[in-house]
């Protein structure tokens, strides 16, 4: 005698693939949220320095070939650091057209780490 078997129902939602998708989303959001605020540089692109800062204003020009000019004079990075370390010295960092943003930020970060009062300026040269 054969007993009738009830028909099997197929699940309408496959939970295995849903769990995989949720895991991928969780992993993605963990990666994205973990990097917020990490290794950032705050920039004020207005070109203005704080009003409370007094002293001479120096101009640092970054050239495409990596040279740095302080007030139009080609100096070594050590000499520029020494001059920027003088109390009350302010500086505007200007990049020649064609200088990569990464190179500009590397120089900006090195001088700021030494305590220099820097802001970014705009190059008046065309290019």
C-alpha positions as CSV (number, residue, x, y, z in Angstrom):
1,X,0.0,0.0,0.0
2,X,1.3,3.4,-1.0
3,X,0.7,6.3,1.3
4,X,0.2,9.7,-0.3
5,X,3.0,12.1,0.4
6,X,2.2,15.8,0.9
7,X,3.6,18.0,-1.8
8,X,6.8,19.8,-0.9
9,X,6.6,23.6,-0.8
10,X,9.5,25.5,-2.2
11,X,10.5,28.4,0.1
12,X,9.6,31.6,-1.6
13,X,12.7,33.4,-0.3
14,X,16.1,31.8,-0.4
15,X,17.7,32.7,2.9
16,X,21.2,31.6,2.0
17,X,21.6,34.3,-0.7
18,X,20.0,36.9,1.6
19,X,22.5,36.2,4.3
20,X,25.3,36.5,1.8
21,X,24.0,39.9,0.6
22,X,23.7,41.1,4.2
23,X,27.2,40.0,5.0
24,X,28.6,41.8,1.9
25,X,26.7,45.0,2.9
26,X,27.9,44.8,6.5
27,X,31.5,44.4,5.3
28,X,31.1,47.3,2.9
29,X,29.7,49.7,5.6
30,X,32.4,48.6,8.1
31,X,35.1,49.5,5.6
32,X,33.5,52.8,4.7
33,X,32.8,54.0,8.2
34,X,36.1,52.9,9.6
35,X,38.0,55.4,7.3
36,X,36.1,58.5,8.1
37,X,38.4,61.1,9.6
38,X,41.5,59.0,9.2
39,X,44.6,60.9,8.0
40,X,42.8,64.0,6.9
41,X,44.1,67.5,6.4
42,X,41.9,70.4,7.2
43,X,42.3,73.1,4.5
44,X,41.0,76.6,4.4
45,X,41.1,77.5,0.7
46,X,40.1,81.1,1.3
47,X,43.8,82.1,1.3
48,X,43.4,84.1,4.6
49,X,45.3,83.5,7.7
50,X,43.9,84.0,11.2
51,X,43.6,87.7,12.2
52,X,45.5,87.0,15.5
53,X,48.7,86.0,13.6
54,X,51.2,88.8,13.4
55,X,54.5,88.8,11.6
56,X,56.0,88.7,8.1
57,X,54.2,86.9,5.4
58,X,56.4,84.5,3.4
59,X,55.6,83.0,0.1
60,X,56.6,79.4,-0.7
61,X,56.3,78.4,-4.4
62,X,56.3,74.7,-5.2
63,X,57.6,74.0,-8.7
64,X,56.8,71.0,-11.0
65,X,60.4,69.8,-10.7
66,X,60.1,69.6,-6.9
67,X,62.1,72.8,-6.2
68,X,60.8,75.1,-3.5
69,X,61.2,78.9,-3.6
70,X,60.9,81.0,-0.5
71,X,60.0,84.6,-1.6
72,X,61.4,83.8,-5.1
73,X,64.7,82.4,-3.7
74,X,65.6,78.7,-4.3
75,X,66.4,77.2,-0.9
76,X,66.8,73.8,0.5
77,X,63.8,72.4,2.5
78,X,65.9,72.5,5.7
79,X,66.6,76.3,5.2
80,X,62.9,76.9,4.5
81,X,62.0,75.0,7.7
82,X,64.5,77.1,9.7
83,X,63.0,80.3,8.4
84,X,59.5,79.2,9.0
85,X,60.3,78.2,12.5
86,X,61.0,81.9,13.5
87,X,58.3,83.1,15.9
88,X,55.3,84.8,14.2
89,X,56.2,83.8,10.7
90,X,53.3,83.1,8.4
91,X,53.5,81.5,4.9
92,X,51.4,81.0,1.9
93,X,52.0,77.9,-0.1
94,X,51.5,78.3,-3.9
95,X,51.9,75.5,-6.4
96,X,53.0,76.1,-10.0
97,X,50.4,74.8,-12.6
98,X,51.1,71.2,-13.2
99,X,52.1,70.2,-9.6
100,X,50.1,67.3,-8.4
101,X,47.7,67.7,-5.5
102,X,49.5,64.9,-3.6
103,X,52.9,66.7,-3.9
104,X,51.3,69.9,-2.7
105,X,49.7,68.2,0.3
106,X,52.9,66.4,1.2
107,X,54.8,69.7,1.4
108,X,51.9,71.3,3.2
109,X,51.8,68.5,5.8
110,X,55.6,68.4,6.4
111,X,55.7,72.1,7.2
112,X,52.5,72.1,9.3
113,X,53.9,69.1,11.3
114,X,56.9,71.3,12.1
115,X,54.5,74.0,13.5
116,X,54.5,76.4,10.6
117,X,51.5,78.7,10.1
118,X,50.5,77.9,6.5
119,X,47.7,78.5,4.2
120,X,47.2,77.6,0.5
121,X,47.2,80.3,-2.1
122,X,46.4,80.5,-5.8
123,X,49.0,80.8,-8.5
124,X,48.6,83.9,-10.6
125,X,50.5,82.3,-13.5
126,X,48.5,81.0,-16.3
127,X,48.6,77.3,-17.3
